[in-house]
């Protein structure tokens, strides 16, 4: 069944808030997930059940995609889930303890001008 896959920019404009994404470095274009992604999905199900995750579409202009063998996954962390994730998967310096992925904080502020243009365009079509 088809479903809509957002780019990072589209997701941030839809959510209108800061987001966290995990970049997986071991992605293969023809596979639906990576070994590291499957590992984290199992960990999230065990430690943070109900946490929403969504694979994002590739778009180099978003800034976090560098090459096609990388995958971005949005994670809708609660404060508790984020704390658990950081304790389990990040070093005290904030880097990942697993070289196959890294979690990134993406602030909405960098996308605010785009959001304002999108709202103005929506209003233009409503009139």
C-alpha positions as CSV (number, residue, x, y, z in Angstrom):
1,X,0.0,0.0,0.0
2,X,1.5,3.4,-1.0
3,X,2.2,6.0,1.7
4,X,3.5,9.5,1.7
5,X,7.2,9.9,2.5
6,X,8.4,13.4,3.5
7,X,11.7,15.1,3.0
8,X,13.3,16.6,6.1
9,X,12.2,20.1,5.0
10,X,8.6,18.9,4.4
11,X,8.6,17.2,7.8
12,X,9.8,20.3,9.7
13,X,7.3,22.5,7.9
14,X,4.5,20.1,8.8
15,X,5.6,19.6,12.4
16,X,6.4,23.3,12.9
17,X,8.9,22.5,15.7
18,X,12.4,21.2,16.3
19,X,12.9,17.6,15.3
20,X,15.4,14.8,15.8
21,X,16.6,12.6,13.0
22,X,19.0,9.7,12.9
23,X,21.3,9.4,9.9
24,X,22.2,5.8,9.1
25,X,25.4,5.4,7.1
26,X,25.0,1.8,6.1
27,X,21.9,2.2,3.9
28,X,21.5,0.4,0.6
29,X,19.2,2.1,-1.9
30,X,17.3,-1.1,-2.7
31,X,16.7,-2.2,0.9
32,X,13.9,-1.0,3.1
33,X,16.0,-0.7,6.2
34,X,19.6,-1.1,7.4
35,X,21.0,-3.5,10.0
36,X,21.6,-0.6,12.3
37,X,18.1,0.7,11.7
38,X,16.6,-2.7,12.6
39,X,18.8,-2.8,15.7
40,X,17.5,0.6,16.9
41,X,13.9,-0.2,16.0
42,X,14.1,-3.3,18.2
43,X,15.7,-1.2,21.0
44,X,13.0,1.5,20.7
45,X,10.2,-1.2,20.8
46,X,11.7,-2.6,24.0
47,X,12.6,0.6,25.8
48,X,10.3,3.2,24.3
49,X,7.2,1.5,23.0
50,X,4.9,3.6,20.9
51,X,7.6,6.0,19.7
52,X,6.8,7.3,16.2
53,X,9.5,6.9,13.6
54,X,9.4,7.7,9.9
55,X,12.0,7.2,7.1
56,X,12.5,10.5,5.2
57,X,12.9,10.9,1.4
58,X,16.4,11.6,0.1
59,X,16.9,15.3,-0.8
60,X,20.5,16.6,-0.9
61,X,19.4,20.2,-0.4
62,X,18.1,19.4,3.1
63,X,21.7,19.4,4.3
64,X,22.0,16.1,6.2
65,X,22.0,13.8,3.2
66,X,25.5,13.5,1.8
67,X,25.4,10.4,-0.4
68,X,22.8,7.9,-1.6
69,X,23.9,5.2,0.9
70,X,22.7,7.2,3.8
71,X,19.1,7.2,5.2
72,X,17.4,9.7,7.5
73,X,14.8,8.6,10.0
74,X,12.7,11.0,12.0
75,X,12.1,10.0,15.6
76,X,9.4,11.8,17.6
77,X,11.2,11.6,21.0
78,X,9.5,12.3,24.2
79,X,11.8,13.8,26.8
80,X,12.1,10.5,28.6
81,X,12.8,8.5,25.4
82,X,15.5,11.1,24.4
83,X,17.2,10.7,27.7
84,X,17.1,6.9,27.5
85,X,18.4,7.0,23.9
86,X,21.3,9.4,24.9
87,X,22.3,7.2,27.8
88,X,22.3,4.0,25.8
89,X,23.7,5.2,22.4
90,X,25.7,8.4,22.8
91,X,29.1,9.2,24.3
92,X,29.4,11.9,26.9
93,X,30.6,14.2,24.1
94,X,27.3,13.7,22.3
95,X,28.6,11.4,19.5
96,X,27.2,8.0,18.7
97,X,28.8,5.0,20.2
98,X,27.9,3.1,17.0
99,X,29.6,4.3,13.9
100,X,26.7,3.2,11.7
101,X,24.4,6.1,12.8
102,X,24.3,9.5,14.4
103,X,21.3,11.4,15.9
104,X,20.9,15.0,14.9
105,X,18.9,17.8,16.5
106,X,17.4,20.0,13.7
107,X,15.9,23.3,15.0
108,X,12.7,24.7,13.4
109,X,14.2,28.2,13.5
110,X,16.3,27.5,10.4
111,X,13.1,26.7,8.5
112,X,10.9,29.5,9.8
113,X,11.2,31.7,6.7
114,X,10.1,28.8,4.5
115,X,7.2,28.1,6.9
116,X,6.0,31.7,6.6
117,X,6.2,31.5,2.8
118,X,4.2,28.3,2.8
119,X,1.5,29.8,5.0
120,X,1.3,32.9,2.8
121,X,1.0,30.7,-0.3
122,X,-1.8,28.6,1.4
123,X,-3.7,31.8,2.3
124,X,-3.3,33.1,-1.3
125,X,-5.1,29.9,-2.6
126,X,-7.8,30.1,0.1
127,X,-9.0,33.6,-1.1
